[in-house]
Amino acid sequence: MASAEKPTLHQKAQLMSASEIERTLVRLAHEIVEKNNGAENLVLVGIRRRGLPLAQRLGTLTSRIESRPVPVGELDITFYRDDLSTVDQKPVLNSTTLDVPLAGKNVVLVDDVLYTGRTTRAALDAIFDHGRPKRVQLCVLIDRGHRELPIEASFIGKYVQTTDREIIEVKLQEIDGMEKVLLVEAS
């Protein structure tokens, strides 16, 4: 049985540098604080993988702005995905760490890229299994369009119109050992 060939990817453009990512996160932190009237009852929840370090950074930034700690949780959505069979034959379970109750809180769900909306839908299911927040808002570093579900981000770092063949690759120091956002294309 022949395995399916993986398409090769070539870089088309660098969309954000490390300093641009940092400036964008500072702006997003201020927007989150402003829209939530401060950090009281605010909880940031990062979607594994790259949403988590972004949420942790935003938590640090919002804590500095408000001079109070902002809790950050970690969410694994593997079993909540509706496209599990197309993502991976054997899903790897990671931990969900939500040490703070979500009931009645303003939850900001953080992810790196918003594309079809399916990851966000799965994350919402997972969040509601942990309590009923007062409000859930979505924060993404990149919104690339192509929604398959009626999902919209409340906080967007950068909007990048893409084709179906293009892919946004977010590289973060904590995971990848480098910091940048790339536009790549399958050939």
PyMOL CGO cylinders between C-alpha atoms (Angstrom):
from pymol import cmd
from pymol.cgo import CYLINDER

trace = [
    CYLINDER, 0.00, 0.00, 0.00, 1.56, 3.30, -1.09, 0.3, 1, 1, 1, 1, 1, 1,
    CYLINDER, 1.56, 3.30, -1.09, 1.44, 6.16, 1.34, 0.3, 1, 1, 1, 1, 1, 1,
    CYLINDER, 1.44, 6.16, 1.34, 0.10, 9.50, 0.20, 0.3, 1, 1, 1, 1, 1, 1,
    CYLINDER, 0.10, 9.50, 0.20, 2.85, 11.92, -0.74, 0.3, 1, 1, 1, 1, 1, 1,
    CYLINDER, 2.85, 11.92, -0.74, 3.02, 15.04, 1.37, 0.3, 1, 1, 1, 1, 1, 1,
    CYLINDER, 3.02, 15.04, 1.37, 3.05, 18.19, -0.73, 0.3, 1, 1, 1, 1, 1, 1,
    CYLINDER, 3.05, 18.19, -0.73, 6.23, 20.23, -0.54, 0.3, 1, 1, 1, 1, 1, 1,
    CYLINDER, 6.23, 20.23, -0.54, 5.88, 23.73, 0.84, 0.3, 1, 1, 1, 1, 1, 1,
    CYLINDER, 5.88, 23.73, 0.84, 7.71, 26.79, -0.33, 0.3, 1, 1, 1, 1, 1, 1,
    CYLINDER, 7.71, 26.79, -0.33, 7.84, 30.10, 1.49, 0.3, 1, 1, 1, 1, 1, 1,
    CYLINDER, 7.84, 30.10, 1.49, 6.08, 32.95, -0.30, 0.3, 1, 1, 1, 1, 1, 1,
    CYLINDER, 6.08, 32.95, -0.30, 6.49, 35.69, 2.31, 0.3, 1, 1, 1, 1, 1, 1,
    CYLINDER, 6.49, 35.69, 2.31, 7.30, 36.49, 5.90, 0.3, 1, 1, 1, 1, 1, 1,
    CYLINDER, 7.30, 36.49, 5.90, 4.17, 38.15, 7.26, 0.3, 1, 1, 1, 1, 1, 1,
    CYLINDER, 4.17, 38.15, 7.26, 5.44, 39.05, 10.73, 0.3, 1, 1, 1, 1, 1, 1,
    CYLINDER, 5.44, 39.05, 10.73, 8.83, 39.27, 12.43, 0.3, 1, 1, 1, 1, 1, 1,
    CYLINDER, 8.83, 39.27, 12.43, 9.47, 38.65, 16.13, 0.3, 1, 1, 1, 1, 1, 1,
    CYLINDER, 9.47, 38.65, 16.13, 9.15, 42.37, 16.92, 0.3, 1, 1, 1, 1, 1, 1,
    CYLINDER, 9.15, 42.37, 16.92, 5.91, 42.63, 14.93, 0.3, 1, 1, 1, 1, 1, 1,
    CYLINDER, 5.91, 42.63, 14.93, 4.46, 39.67, 16.84, 0.3, 1, 1, 1, 1, 1, 1,
    CYLINDER, 4.46, 39.67, 16.84, 5.42, 41.32, 20.15, 0.3, 1, 1, 1, 1, 1, 1,
    CYLINDER, 5.42, 41.32, 20.15, 3.90, 44.68, 19.16, 0.3, 1, 1, 1, 1, 1, 1,
    CYLINDER, 3.90, 44.68, 19.16, 0.73, 42.92, 18.00, 0.3, 1, 1, 1, 1, 1, 1,
    CYLINDER, 0.73, 42.92, 18.00, 0.40, 41.05, 21.30, 0.3, 1, 1, 1, 1, 1, 1,
    CYLINDER, 0.40, 41.05, 21.30, 0.83, 44.30, 23.26, 0.3, 1, 1, 1, 1, 1, 1,
    CYLINDER, 0.83, 44.30, 23.26, -1.98, 45.86, 21.18, 0.3, 1, 1, 1, 1, 1, 1,
    CYLINDER, -1.98, 45.86, 21.18, -4.20, 42.81, 21.63, 0.3, 1, 1, 1, 1, 1, 1,
    CYLINDER, -4.20, 42.81, 21.63, -3.62, 42.83, 25.41, 0.3, 1, 1, 1, 1, 1, 1,
    CYLINDER, -3.62, 42.83, 25.41, -4.74, 46.48, 25.58, 0.3, 1, 1, 1, 1, 1, 1,
    CYLINDER, -4.74, 46.48, 25.58, -7.82, 45.69, 23.44, 0.3, 1, 1, 1, 1, 1, 1,
    CYLINDER, -7.82, 45.69, 23.44, -8.72, 42.74, 25.69, 0.3, 1, 1, 1, 1, 1, 1,
    CYLINDER, -8.72, 42.74, 25.69, -8.44, 44.88, 28.84, 0.3, 1, 1, 1, 1, 1, 1,
    CYLINDER, -8.44, 44.88, 28.84, -10.44, 47.70, 27.26, 0.3, 1, 1, 1, 1, 1, 1,
    CYLINDER, -10.44, 47.70, 27.26, -13.25, 45.51, 25.92, 0.3, 1, 1, 1, 1, 1, 1,
    CYLINDER, -13.25, 45.51, 25.92, -13.55, 43.65, 29.26, 0.3, 1, 1, 1, 1, 1, 1,
    CYLINDER, -13.55, 43.65, 29.26, -13.40, 46.80, 31.42, 0.3, 1, 1, 1, 1, 1, 1,
    CYLINDER, -13.40, 46.80, 31.42, -10.24, 45.60, 33.13, 0.3, 1, 1, 1, 1, 1, 1,
    CYLINDER, -10.24, 45.60, 33.13, -9.01, 42.18, 34.16, 0.3, 1, 1, 1, 1, 1, 1,
    CYLINDER, -9.01, 42.18, 34.16, -11.49, 41.34, 36.91, 0.3, 1, 1, 1, 1, 1, 1,
    CYLINDER, -11.49, 41.34, 36.91, -13.22, 38.04, 36.10, 0.3, 1, 1, 1, 1, 1, 1,
    CYLINDER, -13.22, 38.04, 36.10, -10.97, 37.65, 33.05, 0.3, 1, 1, 1, 1, 1, 1,
    CYLINDER, -10.97, 37.65, 33.05, -9.52, 34.24, 32.13, 0.3, 1, 1, 1, 1, 1, 1,
    CYLINDER, -9.52, 34.24, 32.13, -7.34, 33.54, 29.10, 0.3, 1, 1, 1, 1, 1, 1,
    CYLINDER, -7.34, 33.54, 29.10, -7.48, 30.02, 27.65, 0.3, 1, 1, 1, 1, 1, 1,
    CYLINDER, -7.48, 30.02, 27.65, -4.90, 28.93, 25.10, 0.3, 1, 1, 1, 1, 1, 1,
    CYLINDER, -4.90, 28.93, 25.10, -5.68, 26.17, 22.60, 0.3, 1, 1, 1, 1, 1, 1,
    CYLINDER, -5.68, 26.17, 22.60, -2.83, 23.66, 22.38, 0.3, 1, 1, 1, 1, 1, 1,
    CYLINDER, -2.83, 23.66, 22.38, -0.34, 23.97, 20.62, 0.3, 1, 1, 1, 1, 1, 1,
    CYLINDER, -0.34, 23.97, 20.62, 0.47, 27.48, 19.58, 0.3, 1, 1, 1, 1, 1, 1,
    CYLINDER, 0.47, 27.48, 19.58, -2.49, 29.17, 21.24, 0.3, 1, 1, 1, 1, 1, 1,
    CYLINDER, -2.49, 29.17, 21.24, -1.07, 28.33, 24.66, 0.3, 1, 1, 1, 1, 1, 1,
    CYLINDER, -1.07, 28.33, 24.66, 2.19, 30.33, 24.49, 0.3, 1, 1, 1, 1, 1, 1,
    CYLINDER, 2.19, 30.33, 24.49, 0.25, 33.23, 22.95, 0.3, 1, 1, 1, 1, 1, 1,
    CYLINDER, 0.25, 33.23, 22.95, -2.25, 33.08, 25.85, 0.3, 1, 1, 1, 1, 1, 1,
    CYLINDER, -2.25, 33.08, 25.85, 0.60, 32.96, 28.38, 0.3, 1, 1, 1, 1, 1, 1,
    CYLINDER, 0.60, 32.96, 28.38, 2.22, 36.02, 26.81, 0.3, 1, 1, 1, 1, 1, 1,
    CYLINDER, 2.22, 36.02, 26.81, -1.11, 37.86, 26.71, 0.3, 1, 1, 1, 1, 1, 1,
    CYLINDER, -1.11, 37.86, 26.71, -1.65, 36.89, 30.36, 0.3, 1, 1, 1, 1, 1, 1,
    CYLINDER, -1.65, 36.89, 30.36, 1.68, 38.44, 31.32, 0.3, 1, 1, 1, 1, 1, 1,
    CYLINDER, 1.68, 38.44, 31.32, 0.91, 41.59, 29.33, 0.3, 1, 1, 1, 1, 1, 1,
    CYLINDER, 0.91, 41.59, 29.33, -2.64, 42.03, 30.70, 0.3, 1, 1, 1, 1, 1, 1,
    CYLINDER, -2.64, 42.03, 30.70, -1.35, 41.40, 34.23, 0.3, 1, 1, 1, 1, 1, 1,
    CYLINDER, -1.35, 41.40, 34.23, 1.17, 44.23, 33.78, 0.3, 1, 1, 1, 1, 1, 1,
    CYLINDER, 1.17, 44.23, 33.78, -1.46, 46.58, 32.35, 0.3, 1, 1, 1, 1, 1, 1,
    CYLINDER, -1.46, 46.58, 32.35, -3.91, 45.92, 35.17, 0.3, 1, 1, 1, 1, 1, 1,
    CYLINDER, -3.91, 45.92, 35.17, -1.39, 45.27, 38.01, 0.3, 1, 1, 1, 1, 1, 1,
    CYLINDER, -1.39, 45.27, 38.01, -3.22, 42.08, 38.91, 0.3, 1, 1, 1, 1, 1, 1,
    CYLINDER, -3.22, 42.08, 38.91, -2.73, 38.44, 37.93, 0.3, 1, 1, 1, 1, 1, 1,
    CYLINDER, -2.73, 38.44, 37.93, -4.76, 37.15, 34.99, 0.3, 1, 1, 1, 1, 1, 1,
    CYLINDER, -4.76, 37.15, 34.99, -5.25, 33.37, 35.04, 0.3, 1, 1, 1, 1, 1, 1,
    CYLINDER, -5.25, 33.37, 35.04, -4.25, 31.39, 31.95, 0.3, 1, 1, 1, 1, 1, 1,
    CYLINDER, -4.25, 31.39, 31.95, -5.60, 27.92, 31.20, 0.3, 1, 1, 1, 1, 1, 1,
    CYLINDER, -5.60, 27.92, 31.20, -4.62, 25.31, 28.64, 0.3, 1, 1, 1, 1, 1, 1,
    CYLINDER, -4.62, 25.31, 28.64, -7.15, 23.52, 26.46, 0.3, 1, 1, 1, 1, 1, 1,
    CYLINDER, -7.15, 23.52, 26.46, -6.69, 20.28, 24.52, 0.3, 1, 1, 1, 1, 1, 1,
    CYLINDER, -6.69, 20.28, 24.52, -9.48, 19.91, 21.96, 0.3, 1, 1, 1, 1, 1, 1,
    CYLINDER, -9.48, 19.91, 21.96, -8.41, 16.63, 20.36, 0.3, 1, 1, 1, 1, 1, 1,
    CYLINDER, -8.41, 16.63, 20.36, -11.56, 14.66, 21.21, 0.3, 1, 1, 1, 1, 1, 1,
    CYLINDER, -11.56, 14.66, 21.21, -13.87, 17.56, 20.44, 0.3, 1, 1, 1, 1, 1, 1,
    CYLINDER, -13.87, 17.56, 20.44, -12.85, 17.87, 16.79, 0.3, 1, 1, 1, 1, 1, 1,
    CYLINDER, -12.85, 17.87, 16.79, -15.41, 16.90, 14.15, 0.3, 1, 1, 1, 1, 1, 1,
    CYLINDER, -15.41, 16.90, 14.15, -12.66, 16.28, 11.58, 0.3, 1, 1, 1, 1, 1, 1,
    CYLINDER, -12.66, 16.28, 11.58, -10.60, 13.90, 13.73, 0.3, 1, 1, 1, 1, 1, 1,
    CYLINDER, -10.60, 13.90, 13.73, -10.31, 11.21, 11.05, 0.3, 1, 1, 1, 1, 1, 1,
    CYLINDER, -10.31, 11.21, 11.05, -8.93, 13.72, 8.56, 0.3, 1, 1, 1, 1, 1, 1,
    CYLINDER, -8.93, 13.72, 8.56, -6.47, 15.24, 11.04, 0.3, 1, 1, 1, 1, 1, 1,
    CYLINDER, -6.47, 15.24, 11.04, -4.70, 12.16, 12.39, 0.3, 1, 1, 1, 1, 1, 1,
    CYLINDER, -4.70, 12.16, 12.39, -5.35, 8.43, 12.53, 0.3, 1, 1, 1, 1, 1, 1,
    CYLINDER, -5.35, 8.43, 12.53, -4.18, 8.15, 16.15, 0.3, 1, 1, 1, 1, 1, 1,
    CYLINDER, -4.18, 8.15, 16.15, -4.81, 11.36, 18.08, 0.3, 1, 1, 1, 1, 1, 1,
    CYLINDER, -4.81, 11.36, 18.08, -2.35, 12.19, 20.81, 0.3, 1, 1, 1, 1, 1, 1,
    CYLINDER, -2.35, 12.19, 20.81, -4.07, 13.38, 23.97, 0.3, 1, 1, 1, 1, 1, 1,
    CYLINDER, -4.07, 13.38, 23.97, -2.55, 16.29, 25.80, 0.3, 1, 1, 1, 1, 1, 1,
    CYLINDER, -2.55, 16.29, 25.80, -3.60, 17.85, 29.04, 0.3, 1, 1, 1, 1, 1, 1,
    CYLINDER, -3.60, 17.85, 29.04, -6.30, 20.38, 29.64, 0.3, 1, 1, 1, 1, 1, 1,
    CYLINDER, -6.30, 20.38, 29.64, -5.29, 22.56, 32.56, 0.3, 1, 1, 1, 1, 1, 1,
    CYLINDER, -5.29, 22.56, 32.56, -8.06, 24.85, 33.72, 0.3, 1, 1, 1, 1, 1, 1,
    CYLINDER, -8.06, 24.85, 33.72, -7.23, 25.46, 37.39, 0.3, 1, 1, 1, 1, 1, 1,
    CYLINDER, -7.23, 25.46, 37.39, -9.62, 28.39, 37.56, 0.3, 1, 1, 1, 1, 1, 1,
    CYLINDER, -9.62, 28.39, 37.56, -13.40, 27.97, 37.43, 0.3, 1, 1, 1, 1, 1, 1,
    CYLINDER, -13.40, 27.97, 37.43, -14.90, 29.36, 34.22, 0.3, 1, 1, 1, 1, 1, 1,
    CYLINDER, -14.90, 29.36, 34.22, -18.47, 29.83, 35.45, 0.3, 1, 1, 1, 1, 1, 1,
    CYLINDER, -18.47, 29.83, 35.45, -19.43, 33.48, 35.29, 0.3, 1, 1, 1, 1, 1, 1,
    CYLINDER, -19.43, 33.48, 35.29, -16.02, 34.54, 33.90, 0.3, 1, 1, 1, 1, 1, 1,
    CYLINDER, -16.02, 34.54, 33.90, -15.10, 36.50, 30.77, 0.3, 1, 1, 1, 1, 1, 1,
    CYLINDER, -15.10, 36.50, 30.77, -13.10, 33.90, 28.86, 0.3, 1, 1, 1, 1, 1, 1,
    CYLINDER, -13.10, 33.90, 28.86, -10.80, 34.89, 26.03, 0.3, 1, 1, 1, 1, 1, 1,
    CYLINDER, -10.80, 34.89, 26.03, -10.01, 31.85, 23.91, 0.3, 1, 1, 1, 1, 1, 1,
    CYLINDER, -10.01, 31.85, 23.91, -6.60, 32.25, 22.24, 0.3, 1, 1, 1, 1, 1, 1,
    CYLINDER, -6.60, 32.25, 22.24, -5.35, 30.54, 19.07, 0.3, 1, 1, 1, 1, 1, 1,
    CYLINDER, -5.35, 30.54, 19.07, -2.69, 31.29, 16.50, 0.3, 1, 1, 1, 1, 1, 1,
    CYLINDER, -2.69, 31.29, 16.50, -4.68, 31.11, 13.23, 0.3, 1, 1, 1, 1, 1, 1,
    CYLINDER, -4.68, 31.11, 13.23, -8.41, 31.30, 12.52, 0.3, 1, 1, 1, 1, 1, 1,
    CYLINDER, -8.41, 31.30, 12.52, -9.24, 29.46, 9.31, 0.3, 1, 1, 1, 1, 1, 1,
    CYLINDER, -9.24, 29.46, 9.31, -12.37, 27.29, 8.91, 0.3, 1, 1, 1, 1, 1, 1,
    CYLINDER, -12.37, 27.29, 8.91, -13.64, 27.84, 12.46, 0.3, 1, 1, 1, 1, 1, 1,
    CYLINDER, -13.64, 27.84, 12.46, -13.66, 24.13, 13.31, 0.3, 1, 1, 1, 1, 1, 1,
    CYLINDER, -13.66, 24.13, 13.31, -10.93, 24.40, 15.95, 0.3, 1, 1, 1, 1, 1, 1,
    CYLINDER, -10.93, 24.40, 15.95, -12.83, 27.20, 17.65, 0.3, 1, 1, 1, 1, 1, 1,
    CYLINDER, -12.83, 27.20, 17.65, -16.08, 25.22, 17.58, 0.3, 1, 1, 1, 1, 1, 1,
    CYLINDER, -16.08, 25.22, 17.58, -14.32, 22.27, 19.20, 0.3, 1, 1, 1, 1, 1, 1,
    CYLINDER, -14.32, 22.27, 19.20, -12.76, 24.58, 21.80, 0.3, 1, 1, 1, 1, 1, 1,
    CYLINDER, -12.76, 24.58, 21.80, -16.17, 26.02, 22.69, 0.3, 1, 1, 1, 1, 1, 1,
    CYLINDER, -16.17, 26.02, 22.69, -17.49, 22.50, 23.32, 0.3, 1, 1, 1, 1, 1, 1,
    CYLINDER, -17.49, 22.50, 23.32, -14.50, 21.79, 25.56, 0.3, 1, 1, 1, 1, 1, 1,
    CYLINDER, -14.50, 21.79, 25.56, -14.90, 25.07, 27.47, 0.3, 1, 1, 1, 1, 1, 1,
    CYLINDER, -14.90, 25.07, 27.47, -18.58, 24.45, 28.21, 0.3, 1, 1, 1, 1, 1, 1,
    CYLINDER, -18.58, 24.45, 28.21, -17.67, 21.02, 29.60, 0.3, 1, 1, 1, 1, 1, 1,
    CYLINDER, -17.67, 21.02, 29.60, -15.65, 22.95, 32.24, 0.3, 1, 1, 1, 1, 1, 1,
    CYLINDER, -15.65, 22.95, 32.24, -18.36, 25.43, 33.23, 0.3, 1, 1, 1, 1, 1, 1,
    CYLINDER, -18.36, 25.43, 33.23, -20.59, 28.14, 31.82, 0.3, 1, 1, 1, 1, 1, 1,
    CYLINDER, -20.59, 28.14, 31.82, -18.68, 31.39, 31.28, 0.3, 1, 1, 1, 1, 1, 1,
    CYLINDER, -18.68, 31.39, 31.28, -20.43, 34.74, 31.29, 0.3, 1, 1, 1, 1, 1, 1,
    CYLINDER, -20.43, 34.74, 31.29, -18.92, 35.48, 27.90, 0.3, 1, 1, 1, 1, 1, 1,
    CYLINDER, -18.92, 35.48, 27.90, -16.47, 33.81, 25.49, 0.3, 1, 1, 1, 1, 1, 1,
    CYLINDER, -16.47, 33.81, 25.49, -14.40, 35.90, 23.10, 0.3, 1, 1, 1, 1, 1, 1,
    CYLINDER, -14.40, 35.90, 23.10, -11.91, 34.70, 20.52, 0.3, 1, 1, 1, 1, 1, 1,
    CYLINDER, -11.91, 34.70, 20.52, -8.44, 36.18, 20.08, 0.3, 1, 1, 1, 1, 1, 1,
    CYLINDER, -8.44, 36.18, 20.08, -6.25, 35.09, 17.14, 0.3, 1, 1, 1, 1, 1, 1,
    CYLINDER, -6.25, 35.09, 17.14, -2.88, 36.23, 15.91, 0.3, 1, 1, 1, 1, 1, 1,
    CYLINDER, -2.88, 36.23, 15.91, -3.88, 35.68, 12.25, 0.3, 1, 1, 1, 1, 1, 1,
    CYLINDER, -3.88, 35.68, 12.25, -7.34, 35.53, 10.62, 0.3, 1, 1, 1, 1, 1, 1,
    CYLINDER, -7.34, 35.53, 10.62, -7.01, 34.07, 7.13, 0.3, 1, 1, 1, 1, 1, 1,
    CYLINDER, -7.01, 34.07, 7.13, -10.67, 33.82, 6.14, 0.3, 1, 1, 1, 1, 1, 1,
    CYLINDER, -10.67, 33.82, 6.14, -12.26, 30.75, 4.47, 0.3, 1, 1, 1, 1, 1, 1,
    CYLINDER, -12.26, 30.75, 4.47, -14.76, 30.10, 7.26, 0.3, 1, 1, 1, 1, 1, 1,
    CYLINDER, -14.76, 30.10, 7.26, -16.85, 26.93, 7.13, 0.3, 1, 1, 1, 1, 1, 1,
    CYLINDER, -16.85, 26.93, 7.13, -18.71, 27.83, 10.33, 0.3, 1, 1, 1, 1, 1, 1,
    CYLINDER, -18.71, 27.83, 10.33, -20.19, 31.17, 11.47, 0.3, 1, 1, 1, 1, 1, 1,
    CYLINDER, -20.19, 31.17, 11.47, -17.31, 32.04, 13.81, 0.3, 1, 1, 1, 1, 1, 1,
    CYLINDER, -17.31, 32.04, 13.81, -15.73, 35.46, 14.16, 0.3, 1, 1, 1, 1, 1, 1,
    CYLINDER, -15.73, 35.46, 14.16, -12.82, 36.64, 16.31, 0.3, 1, 1, 1, 1, 1, 1,
    CYLINDER, -12.82, 36.64, 16.31, -13.28, 39.51, 18.76, 0.3, 1, 1, 1, 1, 1, 1,
    CYLINDER, -13.28, 39.51, 18.76, -9.55, 40.29, 18.72, 0.3, 1, 1, 1, 1, 1, 1,
    CYLINDER, -9.55, 40.29, 18.72, -7.44, 39.90, 15.56, 0.3, 1, 1, 1, 1, 1, 1,
    CYLINDER, -7.44, 39.90, 15.56, -3.72, 40.50, 15.32, 0.3, 1, 1, 1, 1, 1, 1,
    CYLINDER, -3.72, 40.50, 15.32, -3.61, 40.58, 11.53, 0.3, 1, 1, 1, 1, 1, 1,
    CYLINDER, -3.61, 40.58, 11.53, -6.01, 39.70, 8.74, 0.3, 1, 1, 1, 1, 1, 1,
    CYLINDER, -6.01, 39.70, 8.74, -4.36, 37.91, 5.80, 0.3, 1, 1, 1, 1, 1, 1,
    CYLINDER, -4.36, 37.91, 5.80, -6.39, 36.95, 2.74, 0.3, 1, 1, 1, 1, 1, 1,
    CYLINDER, -6.39, 36.95, 2.74, -5.17, 33.58, 1.46, 0.3, 1, 1, 1, 1, 1, 1,
    CYLINDER, -5.17, 33.58, 1.46, -5.97, 31.04, -1.21, 0.3, 1, 1, 1, 1, 1, 1,
    CYLINDER, -5.97, 31.04, -1.21, -6.86, 27.43, -0.38, 0.3, 1, 1, 1, 1, 1, 1,
    CYLINDER, -6.86, 27.43, -0.38, -3.36, 26.34, -1.44, 0.3, 1, 1, 1, 1, 1, 1,
    CYLINDER, -3.36, 26.34, -1.44, -1.65, 28.76, 0.94, 0.3, 1, 1, 1, 1, 1, 1,
    CYLINDER, -1.65, 28.76, 0.94, -0.85, 27.98, 4.55, 0.3, 1, 1, 1, 1, 1, 1,
    CYLINDER, -0.85, 27.98, 4.55, -0.02, 30.28, 7.43, 0.3, 1, 1, 1, 1, 1, 1,
    CYLINDER, -0.02, 30.28, 7.43, 2.83, 28.96, 9.58, 0.3, 1, 1, 1, 1, 1, 1,
    CYLINDER, 2.83, 28.96, 9.58, 3.20, 30.57, 13.00, 0.3, 1, 1, 1, 1, 1, 1,
    CYLINDER, 3.20, 30.57, 13.00, 6.60, 29.88, 14.52, 0.3, 1, 1, 1, 1, 1, 1,
    CYLINDER, 6.60, 29.88, 14.52, 6.94, 30.62, 18.23, 0.3, 1, 1, 1, 1, 1, 1,
    CYLINDER, 6.94, 30.62, 18.23, 10.10, 30.57, 20.31, 0.3, 1, 1, 1, 1, 1, 1,
    CYLINDER, 10.10, 30.57, 20.31, 8.56, 28.31, 22.98, 0.3, 1, 1, 1, 1, 1, 1,
    CYLINDER, 8.56, 28.31, 22.98, 7.72, 25.55, 20.47, 0.3, 1, 1, 1, 1, 1, 1,
    CYLINDER, 7.72, 25.55, 20.47, 9.81, 26.13, 17.34, 0.3, 1, 1, 1, 1, 1, 1,
    CYLINDER, 9.81, 26.13, 17.34, 12.90, 27.91, 18.62, 0.3, 1, 1, 1, 1, 1, 1,
    CYLINDER, 12.90, 27.91, 18.62, 12.17, 30.85, 16.30, 0.3, 1, 1, 1, 1, 1, 1,
    CYLINDER, 12.17, 30.85, 16.30, 9.69, 33.69, 16.11, 0.3, 1, 1, 1, 1, 1, 1,
    CYLINDER, 9.69, 33.69, 16.11, 7.91, 34.62, 12.86, 0.3, 1, 1, 1, 1, 1, 1,
    CYLINDER, 7.91, 34.62, 12.86, 4.78, 34.18, 10.78, 0.3, 1, 1, 1, 1, 1, 1,
    CYLINDER, 4.78, 34.18, 10.78, 5.19, 32.78, 7.27, 0.3, 1, 1, 1, 1, 1, 1,
    CYLINDER, 5.19, 32.78, 7.27, 2.94, 32.46, 4.25, 0.3, 1, 1, 1, 1, 1, 1,
    CYLINDER, 2.94, 32.46, 4.25, 3.78, 29.21, 2.48, 0.3, 1, 1, 1, 1, 1, 1,
    CYLINDER, 3.78, 29.21, 2.48, 2.22, 27.42, -0.47, 0.3, 1, 1, 1, 1, 1, 1,
    CYLINDER, 2.22, 27.42, -0.47, 1.86, 23.76, -1.33, 0.3, 1, 1, 1, 1, 1, 1,
    CYLINDER, 1.86, 23.76, -1.33, 3.39, 22.82, -4.67, 0.3, 1, 1, 1, 1, 1, 1,
]
cmd.load_cgo(trace, "trace")
